[in-house]
Amino acid sequence: MTADTKAKIAEVYPLVSHRFKVKLGKGKLEGRFSSVSGLEVGVELVKYQNGMGERFQQPGQEGFPTITLKRGIVPKQSELCEWMEGVVLGQFDKQDLDISLLDAKDNVKVTWTVKNAFPTKLTGPSMDATGNEVAFEELTLAGDAVSVHYAS
């Protein structure tokens, strides 16, 4: 296969979802998550019926994102716990969140940016004495908006 053919295939072949990195704020939590969910951009649906009985739908305001980050628990203090504790105490530390999808060479191809994210829930692991699975923690974040940027 020629280099030109490989380049053409790389342009049209779908990216895999397991190659991603996460950057929260100024990079203090970069890339240490096993899954990300909730990357949605949408609008509310406004329904209207006029006096003649005609029904219409139209787009309304942009919705607010809810993002969930999941990672294995390590035996040290979690920055996620500290961030959540700050929010509970009324210290809002909103940070931008970048989730980037990578190609096989770790080049960024698509980035979703969540503006002004802050934690709303931190969930600890489910524990089972009969299993041997990794203990995960989940952080649920609220944000103001999601934007998507494609690498050129």
C-alpha positions in Angstrom: 0.0 0.0 0.0 1.4 3.4 -0.9 1.8 6.3 1.5 -0.8 8.3 -0.6 -3.3 5.5 -0.2 -2.7 5.3 3.6 -3.2 9.0 3.9 -6.5 8.8 2.0 -7.7 6.0 4.2 -6.7 7.9 7.4 -8.9 10.8 6.2 -12.1 8.8 5.9 -11.6 6.0 8.4 -13.6 6.6 11.7 -11.6 7.4 14.8 -11.7 5.0 17.7 -13.4 6.1 20.9 -10.7 4.6 23.3 -8.0 7.1 22.2 -8.8 10.3 24.1 -7.3 12.7 26.6 -8.9 15.0 29.1 -7.6 18.4 30.2 -9.3 20.1 33.1 -8.5 23.7 33.8 -4.8 24.4 33.5 -3.9 20.8 33.0 -3.8 19.5 36.6 -6.0 16.5 35.8 -4.9 15.9 32.2 -5.5 12.5 30.7 -6.3 10.3 33.7 -9.8 9.1 33.0 -11.0 5.8 31.7 -14.3 7.0 30.3 -16.2 10.2 29.4 -19.9 10.5 28.7 -22.4 13.3 28.1 -20.8 15.1 25.2 -24.0 16.5 23.8 -24.8 19.8 22.1 -28.5 20.4 21.8 -31.4 22.8 22.1 -34.7 22.7 24.0 -37.8 22.0 21.9 -40.5 24.7 22.0 -44.0 23.5 21.2 -46.7 25.9 20.1 -50.3 25.7 19.1 -52.1 28.7 17.6 -55.8 29.6 17.9 -56.6 27.6 14.7 -55.4 24.4 16.2 -52.2 24.3 14.1 -49.2 22.9 16.0 -45.6 23.9 15.5 -42.2 23.0 17.0 -39.1 25.1 16.9 -35.7 25.2 18.5 -35.4 27.0 21.8 -32.5 27.8 24.1 -29.3 25.8 24.0 -29.2 23.1 26.7 -26.7 22.9 29.5 -24.2 20.0 29.4 -23.8 17.3 32.0 -20.5 15.5 31.7 -19.4 12.4 33.6 -15.8 11.5 34.0 -14.8 8.1 35.4 -11.4 6.8 36.6 -9.8 4.2 38.8 -9.2 5.2 42.4 -5.5 5.4 43.4 -4.2 5.3 47.0 -3.7 9.0 47.5 -5.9 12.1 48.1 -8.1 12.7 45.1 -8.1 16.2 43.5 -11.7 15.5 42.5 -12.7 15.1 46.2 -10.9 18.4 47.0 -12.7 20.2 44.1 -16.1 18.8 45.1 -15.5 19.7 48.8 -14.8 23.3 47.7 -18.1 23.5 45.8 -20.0 22.1 48.8 -18.4 24.9 50.9 -19.6 27.5 48.4 -16.2 28.1 46.7 -17.0 27.9 43.0 -14.0 27.0 41.0 -15.3 26.8 37.5 -12.8 25.5 34.9 -12.9 24.8 31.2 -12.8 21.1 30.3 -11.3 19.8 27.0 -11.9 16.3 25.8 -9.8 15.4 22.7 -10.2 12.4 20.4 -6.9 11.2 19.1 -5.7 9.3 16.0 -3.3 6.3 16.0 -0.3 8.7 16.3 -1.8 10.6 19.3 -2.6 13.7 17.2 -5.7 15.6 18.3 -8.5 15.3 15.7 -11.6 16.5 17.5 -11.9 18.5 20.7 -15.0 19.1 22.8 -14.7 22.1 25.1 -17.1 22.5 28.1 -17.0 26.1 29.3 -17.1 26.9 33.0 -17.5 23.3 34.3 -17.9 22.6 38.0 -18.7 19.4 39.9 -22.2 18.5 41.0 -21.7 15.0 42.2 -18.8 12.7 43.1 -19.7 9.0 43.3 -17.4 6.4 45.0 -17.0 2.8 43.9 -19.5 -0.1 44.3 -17.8 -2.6 46.5 -18.2 -6.4 46.3 -16.1 -8.8 48.4 -16.7 -11.6 45.9 -15.3 -9.7 42.9 -11.8 -8.4 41.9 -12.7 -5.4 39.7 -11.0 -2.0 39.7 -12.6 0.5 42.1 -13.8 3.6 40.1 -14.9 7.0 41.0 -17.2 9.1 38.9 -17.4 12.9 38.8 -20.5 14.6 37.3 -19.9 18.1 36.0 -22.3 20.8 34.9 -21.2 23.5 32.4 -22.4 26.5 30.5 -21.9 25.3 26.9 -20.2 22.7 24.8 -18.4 23.5 21.5 -16.7 21.2 19.1 -13.5 21.9 17.2 -12.1 19.7 14.4 -8.4 19.7 13.6 -7.5 20.9 10.1 
